[in-house]
């Protein structure tokens, strides 16, 4: 009798989140002409027949994986859950319009806790001028799960994908980077101190900015409006959720190009830099691999340089190279080193 062959088992951690997404993407080609873009960008693009595309983005936050309720206020969590989805719409150069919220709840959450969560969601509705239009609730055996689907729109001639970067274009980023990551490190440190001695008060003096960057990030819809006002349209764009290095790799892979970043131009707030040094973390590592800043990373034509300079919020950090040059960083010491994506890993 022939011995039964053991079925092969592939661990998800070996494939990674983006490997899994790519595997799924290969199996599901769009069947309808209205499905302009499906899996593979910050949002799906749907042609509704008018002058606008509809954008659809979904994100899920899971307790114990994406947030820790021992130091994350429920109101902030509700706000952040909306903001991270709005950020995906902004990354397509679009404007958010509606969203749905689905919750998985255990019986350890009283009504008052859910009210607090929705107070944050309501604040996000006001700030981003977006409407809550539905959702779902279900029970879970433990923990809290929040899944949000955001719907937006963008003019057909203004949509921006990850795949449009061209050789010699400028690489730009909004705001400063690494703050959310260092805010998380500080919160985790204080949690460990509290677990050892519950009588100790948290030492967060001077850390307000980075803690806020972690607990209550802002989607950069303001920059989308500002760029439109000055006639600036990026050639490619992505939001920074998993870290600058990871997001740059996505842009380059989908555009079929290489890139060089200049360490001296990477934007970092003083408190982020100082906290990195305090915790013995290389500040450049915080910038490249931290994640959760929800700033926008994008490329622009060199002919648009004057438009870029009109915004104090836009910083040029490098430029696009031919694919064979790879994705590299030029350090302050004039060394050229390869960039690898070491951001958030989900499995």
C-alpha positions as CSV (number, residue, x, y, z in Angstrom):
1,X,0.0,0.0,0.0
2,X,1.4,3.4,-1.0
3,X,2.2,5.7,1.8
4,X,0.1,8.9,1.9
5,X,2.1,12.0,1.1
6,X,1.9,14.7,3.7
7,X,0.2,17.8,2.5
8,X,2.6,20.8,2.2
9,X,2.1,23.6,4.7
10,X,3.3,27.1,4.0
11,X,3.6,29.4,7.0
12,X,2.0,32.9,6.5
13,X,5.0,34.5,8.2
14,X,7.2,33.1,5.4
15,X,5.0,34.7,2.8
16,X,4.3,38.0,4.5
17,X,1.3,40.3,4.2
18,X,2.2,41.6,0.8
19,X,3.2,38.2,-0.5
20,X,-0.3,37.0,0.5
21,X,-2.0,40.0,-1.1
22,X,-0.1,39.4,-4.3
23,X,-1.1,35.7,-4.3
24,X,-4.7,36.6,-3.9
25,X,-4.5,39.4,-6.5
26,X,-3.2,36.9,-9.1
27,X,-6.3,34.8,-8.7
28,X,-8.9,37.5,-9.1
29,X,-8.9,39.5,-12.3
30,X,-11.7,42.1,-12.6
31,X,-14.7,40.8,-14.6
32,X,-16.5,44.1,-15.0
33,X,-15.3,47.1,-17.0
34,X,-16.4,49.4,-14.1
35,X,-13.6,47.8,-12.0
36,X,-10.8,50.0,-13.0
37,X,-8.4,48.9,-10.3
38,X,-8.8,46.2,-7.7
39,X,-6.2,44.7,-5.3
40,X,-2.8,46.3,-5.2
41,X,-3.1,50.0,-4.3
42,X,-4.3,52.1,-1.4
43,X,-7.9,51.9,-2.6
44,X,-9.9,50.2,-5.3
45,X,-11.0,52.4,-8.2
46,X,-14.5,52.0,-9.7
47,X,-15.9,53.8,-12.7
48,X,-19.5,54.9,-12.0
49,X,-19.9,56.4,-15.5
50,X,-19.7,60.1,-14.5
51,X,-16.6,62.4,-14.5
52,X,-15.5,60.9,-11.2
53,X,-14.1,57.6,-10.0
54,X,-15.4,56.1,-6.8
55,X,-12.6,55.0,-4.3
56,X,-13.1,52.2,-1.8
57,X,-10.6,51.4,1.0
58,X,-10.8,49.0,3.9
59,X,-8.7,48.6,7.0
60,X,-9.0,46.5,10.1
61,X,-7.7,47.1,13.6
62,X,-7.4,44.2,16.0
63,X,-6.9,44.4,19.7
64,X,-3.5,43.0,20.8
65,X,-2.1,43.4,17.3
66,X,-2.8,47.0,16.3
67,X,-3.6,48.6,19.6
68,X,-3.4,48.1,23.3
69,X,-6.3,49.3,25.4
70,X,-4.1,49.6,28.5
71,X,-2.9,52.9,27.1
72,X,-5.0,53.7,24.1
73,X,-8.2,55.7,25.0
74,X,-11.3,54.4,23.2
75,X,-12.1,57.8,21.9
76,X,-8.7,58.2,20.3
77,X,-9.0,54.6,18.9
78,X,-12.3,55.5,17.2
79,X,-10.8,58.6,15.7
80,X,-7.7,56.8,14.5
81,X,-9.7,53.9,12.9
82,X,-11.4,56.5,10.6
83,X,-8.2,58.5,10.0
84,X,-6.2,55.5,8.7
85,X,-8.9,54.7,6.1
86,X,-9.3,58.4,5.1
87,X,-5.5,58.4,4.6
88,X,-5.9,55.6,2.0
89,X,-8.4,57.8,0.1
90,X,-6.0,60.8,0.3
91,X,-3.2,58.6,-1.1
92,X,-5.2,58.2,-4.3
93,X,-5.5,62.0,-4.5
94,X,-9.1,61.6,-3.6
95,X,-11.6,63.1,-1.1
96,X,-13.4,61.0,1.5
97,X,-17.2,61.0,1.4
98,X,-18.7,58.1,3.4
99,X,-17.6,55.1,5.5
100,X,-19.0,52.1,7.3
101,X,-18.0,50.7,10.7
102,X,-18.1,47.0,11.6
103,X,-17.3,45.9,15.2
104,X,-16.4,42.6,16.8
105,X,-17.2,43.0,20.6
106,X,-16.8,40.8,23.6
107,X,-19.0,41.0,26.6
108,X,-16.3,42.8,28.6
109,X,-17.2,46.1,26.9
110,X,-20.2,48.0,28.4
111,X,-22.4,50.4,26.5
112,X,-20.4,53.3,27.9
113,X,-17.2,52.0,26.3
114,X,-18.9,51.8,22.9
115,X,-20.2,55.3,23.3
116,X,-16.7,56.5,24.0
117,X,-15.4,54.7,20.8
118,X,-18.1,56.3,18.7
119,X,-17.4,59.8,20.2
120,X,-14.0,59.5,18.5
121,X,-15.6,58.3,15.3
122,X,-18.0,61.3,15.4
123,X,-15.1,63.7,15.9
124,X,-13.4,62.2,12.8
125,X,-16.7,62.7,10.9
126,X,-16.6,66.4,11.6
127,X,-12.9,66.9,11.0
128,X,-12.8,65.0,7.6
129,X,-16.4,66.0,6.5
130,X,-17.3,62.3,6.1
131,X,-20.6,60.5,6.7
132,X,-21.1,57.3,8.7
133,X,-23.6,55.4,6.5
134,X,-23.7,51.9,8.0
135,X,-21.8,48.9,9.3
136,X,-22.3,45.7,11.4
137,X,-21.7,44.4,14.9
138,X,-21.0,40.9,16.1
139,X,-19.8,39.2,19.2
140,X,-16.3,37.9,19.7
141,X,-14.9,35.6,22.3
142,X,-12.3,38.1,23.3
143,X,-10.9,41.5,22.4
144,X,-12.1,44.2,20.1
145,X,-12.0,44.3,16.3
146,X,-12.8,47.4,14.2
147,X,-13.2,47.2,10.4
148,X,-13.8,50.3,8.4
149,X,-14.6,50.7,4.8
150,X,-14.1,54.3,3.4
151,X,-15.6,55.5,0.2
152,X,-14.3,58.6,-1.6
153,X,-14.2,60.2,-5.0
154,X,-11.6,61.6,-7.4
155,X,-11.8,63.3,-10.8
156,X,-10.8,60.8,-13.5
157,X,-7.9,63.0,-14.7
158,X,-6.7,63.5,-11.1
159,X,-6.4,60.0,-9.7
160,X,-2.9,59.0,-8.6
161,X,-1.7,55.4,-8.4
162,X,1.5,53.8,-6.9
163,X,2.7,52.9,-10.3
164,X,3.4,56.2,-12.1
165,X,6.9,57.2,-10.9
166,X,9.4,57.9,-13.7
167,X,13.2,58.2,-13.8
168,X,14.6,61.6,-12.5
169,X,11.4,62.6,-10.8
170,X,11.6,64.1,-7.3
171,X,10.6,62.0,-4.3
172,X,8.7,64.0,-1.7
173,X,7.1,63.4,1.7
174,X,4.7,65.5,3.8
175,X,5.4,66.5,7.4
176,X,7.9,64.7,9.6
177,X,8.5,61.0,10.2
178,X,9.2,58.5,13.0
179,X,7.1,60.3,15.6
180,X,4.3,57.7,15.8
181,X,6.9,54.9,16.2
182,X,8.7,56.7,19.0
183,X,5.4,57.6,20.7
184,X,4.6,53.8,20.7
185,X,8.0,53.1,22.3
186,X,7.4,55.6,25.0
187,X,3.9,54.2,25.7
188,X,5.2,50.7,25.8
189,X,8.0,51.7,28.2
190,X,5.6,53.3,30.6
191,X,3.3,50.3,30.5
192,X,6.2,48.1,31.5
193,X,7.1,50.5,34.4
194,X,3.4,50.4,35.5
195,X,3.3,46.6,35.5
196,X,6.3,46.5,37.8
197,X,5.0,49.4,40.1
198,X,1.4,50.5,39.6
199,X,2.0,53.5,41.9
200,X,4.5,55.0,39.5
201,X,3.1,57.9,37.4
202,X,3.9,57.9,33.7
203,X,6.8,60.1,32.6
204,X,5.4,61.7,29.4
205,X,6.6,65.3,30.0
206,X,7.8,66.8,26.7
207,X,6.6,63.7,24.8
208,X,3.1,65.0,23.9
209,X,3.8,65.4,20.2
210,X,5.0,61.9,19.6
211,X,2.4,60.3,21.8
212,X,-0.3,62.1,19.9
213,X,1.2,61.0,16.6
214,X,0.7,57.4,17.8
215,X,-2.7,57.7,19.5
216,X,-4.4,60.2,17.2
217,X,-2.7,60.5,13.8
218,X,-4.2,62.8,11.1
219,X,-4.8,61.8,7.5
220,X,-3.3,64.4,5.1
221,X,-6.4,65.4,3.3
222,X,-5.3,69.0,3.7
223,X,-2.3,68.4,1.5
224,X,-4.5,66.9,-1.3
225,X,-6.5,70.1,-1.3
226,X,-3.4,72.3,-1.1
227,X,-1.7,70.5,-4.1
228,X,-4.9,70.9,-6.2
229,X,-4.9,74.6,-5.4
230,X,-1.4,75.1,-6.8
231,X,-2.0,72.8,-9.7
232,X,0.4,70.1,-8.5
233,X,-0.5,66.5,-9.3
234,X,1.9,63.7,-8.1
235,X,2.9,61.1,-10.6
236,X,2.7,58.3,-7.9
237,X,1.6,58.3,-4.3
238,X,1.2,56.2,-1.2
239,X,0.5,56.8,2.5
240,X,3.1,55.9,5.1
241,X,1.5,53.3,7.3
242,X,4.2,50.5,7.4
243,X,7.3,52.8,7.2
244,X,9.0,55.0,4.7
245,X,11.3,52.2,3.4
246,X,8.4,49.8,2.9
247,X,6.2,52.3,1.1
248,X,9.1,53.5,-1.1
249,X,9.7,49.9,-2.1
250,X,6.0,49.5,-3.1
251,X,6.2,52.7,-5.3
252,X,9.4,51.5,-7.0
253,X,8.2,47.9,-7.5
254,X,4.9,49.0,-9.1
255,X,6.6,51.7,-11.1
256,X,9.5,49.5,-12.3
257,X,12.1,52.0,-11.0
258,X,14.9,52.5,-8.5
259,X,15.4,55.4,-6.0
260,X,17.9,57.2,-3.9
261,X,17.1,58.9,-0.6
262,X,19.4,61.4,1.2
263,X,19.7,60.9,4.9
264,X,20.4,64.5,5.5
265,X,17.0,65.5,4.0
266,X,14.8,63.0,5.9
267,X,12.4,65.0,8.1
268,X,12.3,64.3,11.8
269,X,10.9,66.4,14.7
270,X,13.4,67.4,17.5
271,X,11.4,65.4,20.1
272,X,11.4,62.3,17.8
273,X,15.2,62.6,17.3
274,X,15.9,63.2,21.0
275,X,13.6,60.3,22.1
276,X,15.3,58.0,19.6
277,X,18.7,58.8,21.1
278,X,17.3,58.5,24.6
279,X,16.1,55.0,23.8
280,X,19.2,54.0,21.9
281,X,17.4,53.7,18.6
282,X,19.0,55.2,15.5
283,X,16.8,58.2,14.4
284,X,17.2,57.2,10.8
285,X,15.8,53.7,11.6
286,X,12.8,55.4,13.3
287,X,12.2,57.4,10.1
288,X,12.7,54.6,7.6
289,X,11.0,51.7,9.5
290,X,8.8,53.2,12.1
291,X,5.4,53.5,10.4
292,X,2.0,54.8,11.4
293,X,2.8,58.4,10.6
294,X,0.1,58.5,7.8
295,X,2.0,61.1,5.9
296,X,2.1,61.0,2.1
297,X,5.0,59.8,0.1
298,X,4.9,60.8,-3.6
299,X,6.8,61.6,-6.7
300,X,6.6,64.7,-8.9
301,X,8.1,65.9,-12.2
302,X,11.1,68.1,-11.9
303,X,9.2,70.8,-13.8
304,X,6.8,71.0,-10.8
305,X,9.6,71.9,-8.4
306,X,8.4,75.5,-8.0
307,X,5.0,74.3,-7.1
308,X,6.5,72.0,-4.5
309,X,8.4,74.9,-2.9
310,X,5.1,76.7,-2.3
311,X,4.3,74.3,0.5
312,X,6.3,74.2,3.7
313,X,4.7,70.8,4.4
314,X,6.4,69.1,1.4
315,X,10.0,68.0,1.7
316,X,12.1,66.7,-1.2
317,X,14.1,63.6,0.1
318,X,15.5,62.1,-3.1
319,X,14.8,61.2,-6.7
320,X,13.9,58.3,-8.9
321,X,16.7,56.2,-10.5
322,X,16.7,53.5,-13.2
323,X,15.5,50.1,-11.9
324,X,18.9,48.5,-12.1
325,X,20.3,51.1,-9.6
326,X,18.1,49.7,-6.9
327,X,16.6,51.5,-3.9
328,X,19.4,53.1,-1.8
329,X,20.1,55.6,0.9
330,X,23.0,58.1,0.7
331,X,24.1,58.6,4.3
332,X,25.5,61.8,5.8
333,X,28.9,60.1,5.6
334,X,28.5,59.8,1.8
335,X,28.0,56.0,1.9
336,X,25.5,54.4,-0.5
337,X,23.6,51.5,1.3
338,X,20.6,49.5,0.1
339,X,17.2,50.2,1.6
340,X,15.3,47.2,2.8
341,X,11.7,47.2,4.0
342,X,11.7,46.4,7.7
343,X,8.4,48.0,8.6
344,X,5.4,46.4,10.3
345,X,5.0,42.7,9.6
346,X,1.5,41.3,10.1
347,X,2.3,37.5,10.4
